[in-house]
């Protein structure tokens, strides 16, 4: 058993056949040692947005702890937060396996589906929301990138929409912005704009889509409704995207902010590691 353990520690991706050849025992014996005596099983690697450094993990934990402490001091914090981001919407995004599944009898053949690729035709959506729903949305004009100048214009439109759609937030001037660390979001020009307009920004750790409400809630919910459909032009993509956004109930947005708080705890318990897909965290 010690020889098998040592061989596995040296190369955890090796197969049972490799172990048998290395330690000189039969396949069945090797399998029993691994599963019964060492209590091990083979698991596929989990894909993550990035392999985090220790400093990045520490930053994730520190920011989540900071947000939890802020919530203790001000329980109304998230009522004033408006969060936003950008995402690409494709004209044709293949269905998931679950979406394409069908009921069948034991005698009927397994359904078949041609493999599809995401289309080149696409549109980039910019969207901001709070606990009441969508506050501002717009599409980036074709050929344009989200740079500091464009993002400042987005924030100006966001302010105007807050004034019209959220008059209480506008009157109290307690609006708090949350966005990720994309270059345009953290540019000096955008920081100047936010400071000039006395807008507080919720801290967000780098490489953390699992802690960004747009990434774990809004965009997945939007894109799931559009998967498997084909649109002929960007106008159709935009029209359908806006229709889907309008159908999301207010309680879902409220649930998103509650889930956001729970994700701070999960990140802290995971010591900064990505926690999605890991049971018990």
Backbone as a ProteinNet text record, in pm:
[ID]
protein_1_A
[PRIMARY]
XXXXXXXXXXXXXXXXXXXXXXXXXXXXXXXXXXXXXXXXXXXXXXXXXXXXXXXXXXXXXXXXXXXXXXXXXXXXXXXXXXXXXXXXXXXXXXXXXXXXXXXXXXXXXXXXXXXXXXXXXXXXXXXXXXXXXXXXXXXXXXXXXXXXXXXXXXXXXXXXXXXXXXXXXXXXXXXXXXXXXXXXXXXXXXXXXXXXXXXXXXXXXXXXXXXXXXXXXXXXXXXXXXXXXXXXXXXXXXXXXXXXXXXXXXXXXXXXXXXXXXXXXXXXXXXXXXXXXXXXX
[TERTIARY]
82.3	0	86.5	197.1	284.8	344.1	377.3	434.5	333.1	206.6	101.6	79.4	73.1	54.7	167.1	291.1	405.8	398.9	357.2	347.7	239.4	127.1	19.2	60.9	129.6	174.7	270.6	347.4	443.8	374.6	266.5	193.1	46.3	-34	-174.4	-259.5	-202.3	-279.1	-251.7	-167	-135	-255.5	-263.7	-373.4	-340.1	-441.3	-417.7	-317.1	-324.3	-229.1	-86.1	-68.2	64.8	113.7	22.3	59	97.5	20.6	50	190.6	224.5	356.7	467.2	439.2	543.2	569.1	463.3	482	481.4	449.3	458.3	350.6	224.3	113.8	1.3	-94.7	-204.4	-303.7	-382.5	-479.6	-582.3	-638.9	-740.7	-687.1	-567.3	-507	-482.8	-433.5	-405.2	-533.6	-639.4	-767	-824	-812.4	-862.6	-785.8	-654.7	-573.7	-617.6	-636.9	-673.7	-810.8	-909.3	-1047.4	-1084.1	-1035.9	-1077.5	-982.6	-852.3	-756.7	-718	-697.5	-659.3	-780.4	-897.9	-1022.3	-1008.7	-956.6	-935.2	-1025.4	-1056.9	-1128.4	-1078	-1092.7	-1039.9	-1142.8	-1100.5	-1188.6	-1130.6	-1217.3	-1172.8	-1144.9	-1050.2	-1016.2	-1134	-1149.9	-1254.9	-1197.4	-1265.4	-1219.8	-1256.7	-1161.2	-1181.5	-1140.2	-1189.6	-1154	-1003.9	-933.8	-790.1	-730.4	-606.9	-536.1	-484.4	-544	-516.9	-386	-316.6	-199.3	-247.5	-158	-196.7	-238.8	-170.9	-208.3	-350	-384.6	-518.9	-624.5	-592.2	-685.7	-703.8	-593.1	-600.1	-683.9	-669	-745.7	-894.4	-931.1	-1071.6	-1130.1	-1055	-1102	-1113.6	-1012.7	-1011.1	-1128.6	-1158.5	-1268.8	-1403.1	-1418.6	-1543.4	-1562.7	-1456.1	-1465	-1499.2	-1439.5	-1468.5	-1615.8	-1669.8	-1810	-1903	-1867.4	-1948.5	-1949.2	-1834.6	-1825.5	-1904.2	-1898	-1973.1	-2122.4	-2168	-2308.9	-2353.5	-2265	-2297.7	-2319	-2233.5	-2242.3	-2355.9	-2388.1	-2495.3	-2575.7	-2679.5	-2758.4	-2830.6	-2842.6	-2912.4	-2817.6	-2692.9	-2591.9	-2638.7	-2681.8	-2712.7	-2839.1	-2920.4	-3037.9	-2996.3	-2875.9	-2828.4	-2730.8	-2698.9	-2600.7	-2665.8	-2600.9	-2636.5	-2513.9	-2529.6	-2417.6	-2432.4	-2321.3	-2329.4	-2204.1	-2217.3	-2104.7	-2144	-2050	-2076.4	-2063.4	-2135.7	-2124.5	-2165.6	-2106.2	-2136.6	-2256	-2351.8	-2467.8	-2453.7	-2452.3	-2431.5	-2563.7	-2556.8	-2675.3	-2717.9	-2622.6	-2655.3	-2564.9	-2624.1	-2550.6	-2611.5	-2534.1	-2591.7	-2659.7	-2763.9	-2831.3	-2736.6	-2765.7	-2694.5	-2746.7	-2673	-2718.5	-2853.5	-2871.6	-2997.2	-3113.4	-3091.3	-3197.8	-3238.8	-3144.3	-3173.7	-3218.2	-3228.5	-3270.7	-3418.5	-3457.2	-3595.1	-3636.1	-3769.2	-3820.4	-3822.4	-3781.7	-3783.1	-3814	-3871.4	-3898.5	-3774.8	-3764.5	-3646.7	-3624.7	-3732.1	-3719.2	-3683.8	-3707.2	-3681.4	-3533.4	-3482	-3339.4	-3305	-3180.1	-3133.6	-3140.5	-3194.8	-3204.2	-3065.9	-3056.8	-2929.9	-2943.9	-2833.6	-2834.4	-2700.6	-2704.1	-2579.6	-2504	-2371.5	-2288.4	-2289.6	-2310.6	-2317.2	-2208.4	-2163.2	-2064.6	-2129.6	-2077	-2126	-2101	-2196.4	-2185.3	-2089.1	-2045.7	-1960.3	-2042.7	-2170.8	-2259.2	-2292.8	-2274.3	-2293.6	-2320.4	-2359.9	-2381.2	-2333.1	-2278	-2230.4	-2329.8	-2379.2	-2476.8	-2408.7	-2447.9	-2408	-2533.8	-2530.9	-2652.1	-2617.8	-2702.7	-2691.4	-2825.2	-2820.3	-2944.3	-2924.7	-3038.1	-3039.1	-3143.3	-3185	-3278.5	-3419.3	-3446.4	-3578.6	-3583.5	-3468.1	-3466.5	-3364	-3380.9	-3287.1	-3301.8	-3189	-3188.1	-3145	-3045.8	-2995.9	-2941.4	-2965.3	-2908.9	-2888.2	-2786	-2759.5	-2664.4	-2659.2	-2570	-2455.8	-2338.3	-2219.7	-2231.3	-2216.2	-2224.8	-2122.9	-2159.5	-2067	-1933.6	-1825.7	-1693	-1634.2	-1712.1	-1663.5	-1627.6	-1524.5	-1484.8	-1524.6	-1533.9	-1567.7	-1438.8	-1409.8	-1292.6	-1339.3	-1245.8	-1279	-1380.4	-1364.7	-1457.3	-1598.6	-1607.9	-1740.5	-1803.8	-1725.4	-1780.5	-1826.5	-1758.1	-1803.8	-1939.8	-1958	-2088.5	-2196	-2160.9	-2255.2	-2294.9	-2197.4	-2225.8	-2311.9	-2294.7	-2380.6	-2525.7	-2543.5	-2678.3	-2736.6	-2651.1	-2696.4	-2748.1	-2675.2	-2718.9	-2855	-2873.7	-3001.1	-3115.1	-3086.5	-3189.3	-3219.8	-3119.3	-3144.3	-3236.9	-3211.2	-3294.8	-3439.8	-3460.2	-3596.5	-3664.4	-3587.7	-3647.7	-3637.1	-3538	-3516.5	-3505.6	-3613.7	-3606.5	-3563.8	-3601.1	-3562.3	-3411.3	-3350.9	-3204.8	-3139.5	-3198.8	-3142.9	-3149.6	-3261.6	-3279.1	-3186.3	-3170.5	-3084.1	-2936.3	-2907.1	-2768.9	-2686.9	-2752.5	-2683.4	-2644.3	-2646.6	-2615.1	-2471.7	-2456.7	-2325.1	-2306.9	-2195.5	-2168.4	-2085.9	-2122.5	-2038.9	-2011.9	-1886	-1845.5	-1713.7	-1672.9	-1550.7	-1427.8	-1314.2	-1187.8	-1142	-1236.1	-1200.3	-1122.3	-1029.2	-946.2	-1026.3	-1136	-1215.2	-1276.8	-1317.6	-1383.8	-1288.3	-1161.7	-1067.1	-973.9	-1009.1	-926.8	-931	-828.6	-820.1	-935.7	-973.6	-1082.1	-1213.8	-1241.6	-1364.5	-1359.5	-1244.7	-1230.1	-1255.3	-1204.4	-1227.4	-1376.8	-1441.9	-1584.8	-1665.3	-1636.4	-1709.5	-1682.7	-1556.8	-1522.5	-1590.6	-1592.7	-1656.1	-1804.1	-1866.8	-2009.6	-2039.1	-1935	-1948.3	-2010.6	-1963.8	-2017.3	-1918.3	-1966.5	-1887.2	-1886	-1773.8	-1760.6	-1739.5	-1818.7	-1801.2	-1673	-1583	-1459.2	-1490.6	-1411.6	-1431.2	-1293.6	-1270.2	-1138.6	-1115	-990.2	-960	-994.6	-1026.8	-1052.1	-1158.5	-1269.6	-1372.5	-1512.2	-1539.2	-1674.9	-1775.2	-1726.3	-1816.2	-1865.5	-1808.9	-1851.4	-1913.2	-1942.2	-2000.9	-2144	-2245.4	-2385	-2420.3	-2361.2	-2389	-2341	-2227.5	-2168	-2232.2	-2275.8	-2334.8	-2487.7	-2547.6	-2694	-2747.9	-2726.9	-2799.5	-2766.1	-2638.3	-2602.7	-2630.2	-2601.8	-2639.7	-2789.7	-2870.5	-3016.6	-3062.5	-3005.7	-3040.1	-3001	-2877.2	-2826.6	-2892.6	-2932.4	-2998.9	-3129.3	-3199.8	-3325.8	-3304.2	-3183.2	-3156.5	-3078.3	-3036.1	-2960.2	-3046.7	-2982.9	-3052	-3135.2	-3138.9	-3215.1	-3119.7	-3168.2	-3084.2	-3142.8	-3059.9	-3102.6	-3026.1	-3094.9	-3036.9	-2954.3	-2974.4	-2899.6	-2891.5	-2810.9	-2788.3	-2913.7	-3000	-3123.9	-3212.5	-3217.8	-3297.7	-3238.4	-3104.1	-3038.7	-3075.7	-3068.2	-3097	-3242.9	-3333.2	-3475.8	-3510.4	-3457.4	-3488.1	-3420.6	-3298.3	-3229.3	-3309.4	-3357.6	-3435.9	-3567.9	-3628.6	-3753.7	-3730.4	-3622.5	-3592.9	-3563.4	-3486.2	-3455.3	-3582.5	-3677.7	-3802.6	-3889.4	-3865.1	-3948.4	-3893.5	-3775.3	-3717.7	-3790.2	-3852.8	-3930.1	-3840.2	-3900.8	-3829	-3771.5	-3843.9	-3796.4	-3666.3	-3642.6	-3517.7	-3398.9	-3420.4	-3313.7	-3285.3	-3390.5	-3371.3	-3297.2	-3334.6	-3266.7	-3120.8	-3089.8	-2950.5	-2865	-2915.2	-2837.2	-2822.6	-2924.2	-2911.2	-2805.9	-2805.8	-2706	-2566.2	-2554.7	-2425	-2364	-2444.6	-2394.3	-2347.7	-2423.6	-2385.5	-2253.4	-2230	-2106.1	-1984.3	-2002.9	-1891.3	-1849.3	-1948.8	-1919.2	-1851.8	-1902.2	-1845.3	-1700.7	-1673.5	-1536.6	-1443.4	-1490.8	-1409.4	-1381.7	-1486.5	-1468.5	-1373.7	-1375.7	-1288.1	-1147.3	-1122.9	-992.2	-947.9	-1046.2	-1014.7	-1018.8	-1029.4	-1037.8	-1175.2	-1183.5	-1315.9	-1396.3	-1518.7	-1596.5	-1709.2	-1746.3	-1857.5	-1823.2	-1915	-1891.4	-1827.2	-1788.5	-1731.7	-1838.8	-1886.4	-1991.9	-1944.6	-2037.6	-2009	-1945.6	-1913	-1851.2	-1958.7
-119.4	0	125.5	123.4	240.2	272.4	167.6	190.7	255.9	211.5	269.9	415.3	442.7	579.2	669.9	621.1	701	729.4	629	646.8	748	743	837.8	979.2	993.4	1125.5	1187	1101	1149.5	1195.3	1128.5	1166.5	1131.6	1229.5	1203.8	1186.7	1214.1	1195.1	1060	980.1	850.7	757.3	663.5	567.2	446.2	360	237.2	148.2	145.3	65.1	114.3	247.2	303.5	261.8	265.3	226.4	78.9	-5.4	-148.9	-175.3	-106.8	-126.5	-76	33.2	94	14.5	-32.1	-101.4	-253.3	-303.8	-447.6	-531.6	-482.4	-563.2	-567.8	-657.4	-674	-558.3	-549.1	-440	-442.8	-561	-572.5	-533.8	-580	-547.3	-397.6	-339.1	-195	-114.9	-157.1	-86.6	-96.7	-214.2	-230.6	-143.6	-136.2	-52.1	94.2	140	279.9	312.3	227.1	259.5	219.3	105.1	53.7	93.4	81.4	109.7	257.6	318.9	459.9	552.2	493.6	571.1	682.8	649.4	747.7	715.3	817.5	797.4	899.2	867.7	953.2	1061.5	1185.8	1299.3	1388.3	1429.7	1519.8	1657.7	1728.9	1863.5	1958	2054	2154.1	2275.3	2318.7	2436.8	2561.5	2650.6	2773.5	2892.1	3013.1	3129.3	3157.1	3123.5	3151.6	3071.9	3028.1	2966	3080.7	3097	3212.7	3199.2	3310.9	3314.9	3328.3	3307.6	3320.6	3463.8	3562.6	3702	3729.6	3671	3691.1	3624.2	3506.2	3439.5	3523.8	3575	3657.8	3783	3840.9	3960.5	3929.6	3813.7	3773.9	3760.5	3696.4	3678.4	3813.3	3898.7	4027.6	4114.7	4116.6	4199.6	4144.1	4012.6	3952.9	3981.7	3975.8	4007.6	4155.4	4240.7	4384.3	4412.1	4344.7	4364.5	4314.6	4202.5	4150.5	4248.8	4304.9	4400.8	4527.8	4571.2	4690.1	4665.6	4543.7	4509.6	4510	4469.1	4470.2	4614.1	4704	4844.7	4917.8	4872.5	4935.9	4827.4	4772.5	4663.7	4703.4	4834.6	4880.7	4896.3	4856.2	4879	4833.4	4708.2	4651.8	4711.1	4779	4846.5	4963	5013.9	5129.8	5093.2	4964.1	4922	4900.9	4953	4923.5	4858.5	4738.1	4662.7	4646.5	4644.1	4632.3	4576.9	4541.1	4484.1	4475.5	4425.9	4404.5	4255.9	4211.5	4072.6	4061.2	3965.2	3942.3	3848	3884.2	3800.3	3755.5	3624	3570	3550.9	3563.6	3542.4	3396.4	3306.4	3164.9	3103.3	3064.3	3003	2864.4	2756	2621.3	2592.2	2506.5	2461.9	2382.4	2379.7	2291	2148.5	2049.5	1910.5	1892.5	1959.4	1946.4	2001.7	2116.2	2176.5	2088.4	2015.6	1935	1792.7	1759.5	1625.2	1604.1	1478	1443.3	1317.9	1302.6	1179.4	1072.5	949.9	841.7	709.8	617.9	483.9	397.6	284.9	198.5	151.9	141.2	90.6	199.2	325.9	432.9	469.1	511.4	544.4	673.7	684.8	806.1	924.1	1039.1	1154.4	1203.8	1256.1	1307.1	1455.3	1524.9	1668.7	1709	1786.2	1829.6	1925.4	1911.1	2000.3	2139.6	2240.8	2379.5	2462	2563.7	2656.1	2792.7	2868.8	3005.1	3085.3	3170	3247	3364.3	3417.7	3536.2	3662.4	3658.1	3772.2	3781.4	3898.2	3913.2	4059.5	4082.3	4217.3	4221.5	4336.3	4349.6	4433.4	4372.7	4437.2	4494.2	4616.2	4676.8	4690	4637.4	4639.5	4666.1	4745.5	4773.7	4744	4686.4	4657.1	4670.4	4684.9	4684.5	4583.1	4591.1	4492	4505.5	4616	4635.6	4588.6	4578.1	4535.1	4611.7	4606.4	4672.5	4824.1	4893	5038.7	5098.3	5038	5089.6	4975.1	4981.7	4885	4953.9	4915.1	4965.2	4869.3	4880.5	4795.1	4878.7	4821	4888.8	4892.4	5009.3	5016.6	4924.3	4861.7	4770.2	4838	4766.5	4819.2	4903.6	4932.3	5014	4924.8	4962.5	4889.2	4968.8	4898.7	4965.8	5021.2	5146.2	5213	5312.8	5388.8	5480.2	5585.8	5641.5	5744.8	5688.4	5570.7	5510	5477.5	5424.2	5384.3	5505.7	5617.9	5740.4	5783.1	5768.5	5799.8	5706	5578.3	5482	5525.5	5566.7	5609	5735	5823.5	5942.8	5901.6	5807.6	5758.7	5684.9	5614	5545	5646.4	5755	5859.6	5915.3	5937.4	5991	5891.6	5763.2	5662	5644.1	5659.8	5656.6	5772.1	5889.1	6005.8	5980.6	5915.2	5892.8	5771.3	5660.8	5534.3	5509.4	5569	5548.7	5685.3	5764	5901	5905.8	5803.9	5804.9	5791.6	5701.4	5688.6	5818.7	5881.7	6005.3	6117.4	6126.2	6232.9	6215.6	6090.6	6066.8	6065.5	6050.6	6046.7	5936.8	5823.4	5711.1	5602.7	5639	5542.2	5491	5357.2	5293	5206.2	5222.6	5151.3	5025.3	4915.8	4796.1	4751.7	4733.5	4674.8	4601.2	4523.3	4444.8	4528.5	4462	4533.4	4537	4541.5	4557.1	4687.6	4692.7	4813	4942.6	4941.9	5064.8	5104.4	5006.8	5034.5	5098	5056.7	5108.7	5215.6	5270.4	5375	5502.4	5583.7	5709.6	5801.6	5803.8	5891.5	5852.4	5723	5676.4	5704.6	5683.4	5712.9	5860.5	5946.7	6090.7	6123.1	6061.7	6085.8	6046	5929	5881.5	5970.1	6012.2	6099.4	6235.7	6288.7	6418.3	6414.2	6299.7	6285.9	6220.6	6212.7	6162	6023.5	5934.5	5799.2	5701.6	5627.7	5524.5	5400.3	5328	5205.7	5087.4	4982.2	4859.9	4790.7	4755.2	4686.7	4550.2	4513.3	4383.6	4322.3	4198.9	4136.7	4098.7	4102.3	4064	3918.1	3888.8	3751.7	3681.1	3751.6	3696.1	3706.8	3639.9	3640.7	3572.8	3481.6	3414.6	3508.1	3628.9	3728.3	3850.4	3839.8	3950	3914.2	3985.4	3949.6	3937.2	4020	4007.7	3873.3	3826.5	3702.8	3577.6	3580.2	3457.3	3457.6	3572.7	3577.6	3630.2	3758.9	3822.6	3765	3763.8	3718.9	3569.9	3480.7	3340.2	3321.7	3395.4	3383.3	3432.4	3541.7	3595.5	3498.9	3450.8	3367.7	3230	3179.2	3049.2	3054	3167.5	3182.7	3195.6	3234.7	3259.9	3147	3048.6	2937.5	2855.9	2809.5	2725.8	2802.4	2934.2	3016.5	3086.6	3122.6	3185.6	3321.6	3423	3557.9	3603.3	3676.5	3712.1	3839.3	3924.4	4050.5	4098.6	4199	4248.3	4312.6	4367.5	4428.3	4322	4202.3	4094.7	4048.7	4043.1	4006.6	4106.7	4234.7	4338.4	4334.9	4318	4316.1	4200	4081.2	3965.2	3975.3	4027.4	4045.1	4135.2	4244.6	4337.1	4274	4194	4127.2	4031.1	3952	3856.3	3928.9	4036.4	4112.4	4165.7	4206.6	4262.5	4157.6	4030	3924.3	3872.2	3917.7	3869.4	3935.1	3857.5	3915.7	3988.2	4082.3	4160.2	4069.9	3965	3877.6	3806.4	3785.2	3722.8	3815.9	3944.4	4041	4049.8	4047.1	4048.6	3922.7	3807.7	3682.9	3684.6	3753.6	3765.3	3834	3942	4014.6	3933.2	3852.7	3762.7	3655.4	3603	3502.3	3561.5	3688.2	3756.7	3754	3784.4	3781.3	3640.6	3539.1	3401.2	3364.6	3420.7	3391.6	3451.1	3561	3613.4	3509.3	3450.4	3348.1	3226.6	3184	3065.9	3092.1	3212.2	3246.8	3245.5	3297.7	3299.5	3157.4	3071.4	2932.6	2857.6	2893.5	2828.4	2887.9	2985.7	3051.1	3116.8	3174.7	3249.3	3169.8	3037.4	2955	2974.1	2943.8	2940.4	2826.6	2854.7	2761.2	2695.4	2743.9	2684.4	2543.5	2451.8	2312.9	2229.3	2293.7	2220.2	2203.8	2084	2057.8	2083.6	2132.5	2151.3	2282.7	2365.5	2495.7	2603.3
0	0	0	76.5	83.6	-53.2	-130.4	-263.4	-356.6	-349.2	-432.1	-392.1	-261	-212.3	-260.6	-253	-296.1	-446.1	-525.2	-669.9	-706.1	-635.3	-661.3	-622.9	-509.4	-467.1	-567.5	-633.5	-731.8	-860.1	-898.6	-1019.6	-1001.9	-960.8	-930.8	-1056.4	-1174.5	-1297.6	-1363.7	-1302.8	-1362.8	-1357.9	-1453.1	-1457.4	-1369.7	-1347.8	-1271.3	-1343.7	-1477.3	-1554.4	-1531.5	-1524.3	-1497.7	-1358.5	-1260	-1124.5	-1117.2	-1186.8	-1187.2	-1240.1	-1349.1	-1409.5	-1317.4	-1244.9	-1161.4	-1034.2	-967.4	-839.3	-853.7	-972.9	-998.7	-933.8	-930.2	-876.5	-979.3	-960.5	-1054.8	-1051.4	-1158.6	-1173.5	-1059	-1031.3	-927.1	-790.7	-759.3	-628.7	-616.6	-725.2	-724.4	-706.1	-773.7	-762.5	-621.2	-557.9	-420.8	-322.4	-342	-252.3	-264	-388.2	-409.5	-351.7	-381	-344.1	-202.4	-155.8	-26	86.9	63.8	171.4	177.6	60.4	58.4	43.6	18.6	5.8	-98	-214	-320.1	-438.6	-517.7	-642.7	-744	-870.2	-976.2	-1009.6	-1011.1	-1035	-1144.5	-1235.8	-1342.6	-1284.4	-1344.1	-1298.9	-1321.1	-1231.4	-1245	-1317.8	-1424.7	-1496.4	-1416.8	-1400.2	-1324	-1410.2	-1378.2	-1459.6	-1465.2	-1358.1	-1351.7	-1236.2	-1250.2	-1137.5	-1050.6	-934.6	-849.8	-773.7	-759.1	-672.8	-528	-433.4	-292.9	-261.5	-320.6	-298.1	-349.1	-463	-516.9	-429.9	-377.6	-285	-159.2	-106.5	15	-10.6	-130.9	-165.6	-169.7	-225.9	-230.9	-90	-2.5	135.4	206	190.7	260.1	217	87.6	39.4	85.8	84.8	134.1	282.3	359.3	502.3	522.1	438.9	446.6	417	315.7	279.7	391	452.3	562.5	680.1	711.3	821.5	790.5	664	622.7	636.8	602.3	614.6	761	851.6	994.4	1041.3	993.7	1033.8	962.6	841	763.3	691.5	757.2	697.7	569.7	543.2	422.4	303.2	319.6	216	77.9	67.2	-64.6	-125.7	-45.8	-101.2	-190.9	-168.7	-244.2	-356	-368	-467.6	-604.1	-706.6	-845.7	-908.6	-958.2	-1012.6	-1163.5	-1234.5	-1379.7	-1442.6	-1569.5	-1644.2	-1791.5	-1874.5	-2016.3	-2047.6	-2150.4	-2194.1	-2340.3	-2409.9	-2551.2	-2563.2	-2646.6	-2677.3	-2822.7	-2844.8	-2979.5	-3053.2	-3187.9	-3271.2	-3268.9	-3244.8	-3232.6	-3127.3	-3016.2	-2906	-2883.4	-2901.7	-2894.7	-2762.5	-2768.5	-2647.5	-2558.7	-2430.6	-2339.8	-2359.5	-2308.8	-2317.3	-2248.6	-2135.3	-2062.3	-2143.6	-2209.6	-2288.4	-2406.7	-2465.4	-2583.9	-2549.1	-2420.5	-2381	-2411.3	-2432.4	-2465	-2387.5	-2366.1	-2310.5	-2419.5	-2386.5	-2484	-2414.6	-2489.3	-2436.9	-2456.4	-2384.6	-2400.8	-2544.5	-2622.5	-2759.9	-2860.2	-2824.3	-2921.2	-2923.4	-3039.9	-3050.4	-2977.2	-2939.4	-2872.2	-2968.5	-2925.5	-3015.7	-3055.3	-3176.6	-3229.4	-3259.4	-3246	-3268.9	-3329	-3435.3	-3499.4	-3408	-3404.2	-3322.5	-3384.2	-3299.5	-3346.7	-3278.9	-3348.3	-3294.4	-3274.1	-3179.1	-3161.3	-3288.8	-3323.8	-3447.8	-3432.1	-3547	-3544.7	-3522.3	-3563	-3541.3	-3392.4	-3334.7	-3189.7	-3157.1	-3034.3	-2983.4	-2839.4	-2798.9	-2660.6	-2581.1	-2473.5	-2386.8	-2263	-2226.7	-2099.9	-2016	-1894.8	-1812.5	-1666.4	-1602.1	-1458.7	-1392.1	-1273.3	-1200.9	-1051.1	-980.6	-834.3	-788.3	-663.1	-610.6	-667.7	-734	-794.3	-939.1	-1004.7	-1143.9	-1225.7	-1357.8	-1448	-1435.9	-1418.3	-1410.3	-1543.7	-1605.8	-1734.2	-1817.9	-1948.1	-2041.7	-2175.4	-2242	-2376.5	-2446.3	-2578	-2655.7	-2710.9	-2707.8	-2761.1	-2912	-2975.9	-3122	-3188.6	-3300.5	-3370.3	-3401.4	-3377.6	-3406	-3294.8	-3192.9	-3081.3	-2962.9	-2890.4	-2770.4	-2646.5	-2534.8	-2408.8	-2349.5	-2381.9	-2324.6	-2219	-2165.7	-2056	-2099	-2219.7	-2267.7	-2281.8	-2343.6	-2362.1	-2227.6	-2135.4	-2006.2	-1925.3	-1939	-1872	-1926.8	-2059.2	-2118.3	-2064.1	-2045.3	-1987.6	-1847	-1768.2	-1630.3	-1627.1	-1726.4	-1734.6	-1761.6	-1853.5	-1882.5	-1761.6	-1689.1	-1568.4	-1466.4	-1446.5	-1353.2	-1392.7	-1521.6	-1568.8	-1544.5	-1567.3	-1544.4	-1396	-1311.8	-1167.5	-1128.9	-1185.4	-1155.2	-1195.2	-1310.3	-1359.8	-1295	-1279.9	-1235.8	-1085.9	-1021.8	-878.7	-809.7	-811.5	-756.5	-609.6	-531.2	-389.8	-375.9	-455.5	-452.6	-497.2	-597.6	-649.9	-545.6	-474.9	-376.7	-257.4	-212.7	-96.9	-133.6	-264.5	-312.8	-243.7	-218.1	-155.2	-256.2	-382.4	-487.2	-473.4	-475.5	-467.4	-591.6	-659.5	-783.7	-756.3	-823	-820.5	-963.5	-995.3	-1123	-1101.3	-1201	-1183.7	-1217.7	-1233.5	-1252.3	-1397.5	-1490.4	-1631.6	-1648	-1745.2	-1761.5	-1769	-1843.7	-1856.3	-1722	-1642.5	-1514.3	-1413.3	-1417.9	-1318.7	-1376.3	-1491.5	-1552.3	-1468.3	-1483.9	-1408.3	-1443.1	-1570.5	-1614.3	-1548	-1538.7	-1474.3	-1324.1	-1262.6	-1119.3	-1091.4	-1180.6	-1167.2	-1178	-1275.6	-1297.1	-1173.3	-1117	-999.4	-878.1	-862.1	-749	-763.3	-885	-910.3	-876.5	-901.3	-875.5	-740.2	-656.7	-518.7	-512.8	-598.2	-602.9	-539.3	-441	-376	-463.7	-462.6	-542.1	-447.9	-467.5	-388.9	-434.2	-343	-384.7	-445	-546.1	-611.9	-637.4	-592.4	-611.6	-757.3	-803.8	-941.8	-969.3	-1094.5	-1142.7	-1058.5	-1033.3	-944.7	-1004.1	-1116.7	-1170.7	-1078.3	-992.1	-898.2	-789.2	-780.9	-682.5	-749.7	-879.2	-955.4	-994.3	-942.9	-970.5	-1118.4	-1202.9	-1346.4	-1399.6	-1349.1	-1400.8	-1344.7	-1219.2	-1164.3	-1171.4	-1206.9	-1212	-1344.8	-1373.9	-1483.5	-1620.3	-1657.8	-1791.9	-1813.8	-1716.6	-1737.3	-1755.5	-1678.4	-1690.7	-1827.4	-1873.9	-2005.6	-2116.6	-2112.6	-2222.3	-2225.8	-2110.6	-2108.9	-2188	-2179.2	-2252	-2402.9	-2443	-2585.2	-2652.2	-2574.2	-2631.1	-2728	-2834.9	-2932.3	-3032.5	-3021.5	-3114.8	-3211	-3326.4	-3427.9	-3465.4	-3462.9	-3498.6	-3622.4	-3709.6	-3839.3	-3836.9	-3737.5	-3732	-3588.1	-3566.3	-3430.6	-3372.1	-3458.8	-3409.4	-3343.5	-3404	-3345.3	-3211.9	-3204.4	-3078	-2969.4	-3002.6	-2904.8	-2860.7	-2955.9	-2923	-2830.7	-2861.5	-2779.1	-2642.6	-2638	-2509.8	-2417.3	-2471.6	-2390.2	-2346	-2434.7	-2397.1	-2280.5	-2288.2	-2181.5	-2050.4	-2056.6	-1935.3	-1870	-1951.9	-1898.7	-1829.7	-1859.6	-1799.8	-1666.9	-1625.8	-1499.3	-1382.5	-1294.5	-1183.2	-1082.6	-1012.3	-911.7	-803.3	-765.6	-657.4	-695.4	-824.2	-867.7	-843.4	-867.6	-841.8	-691.4	-611.7	-466.7	-421.9	-480	-448	-487.2	-597.1	-641.4	-536.2	-478.2	-377.9	-249.3	-217.2	-102.6	-130.4	-253.4	-291.4	-291	-326	-326.8	-186.5	-86.2	51.3	90.4	50.2	82.9	14.5	-103	-174.5	-102.7	-31.9	48.8	152.2	219.3	320	257.3	141.7	76	33.6	-13.4	-52.8	68.2	179.5	302.1	349.4	347.7	390.6	296.6	168.5	71	72	162.8	176	46	-24.7	-145.2	-273	-263.5	-384.9	-450.1	-580.2	-643	-578.5	-542.5	-462.8	-540.6	-657.8	-731.4	-776.9	-753.7	-791.9	-682.3	-571.2	-458.2	-351.4	-331.5	-233.7	-91.5	-9.5	132.6	167.8	67	97	95.7
[MASK]
+++++++++++++++++++++++++++++++++++++++++++++++++++++++++++++++++++++++++++++++++++++++++++++++++++++++++++++++++++++++++++++++++++++++++++++++++++++++++++++++++++++++++++++++++++++++++++++++++++++++++++++++++++++++++++++++++++++++++++++++++++++++++++++++++++++++++++++++++++++++++

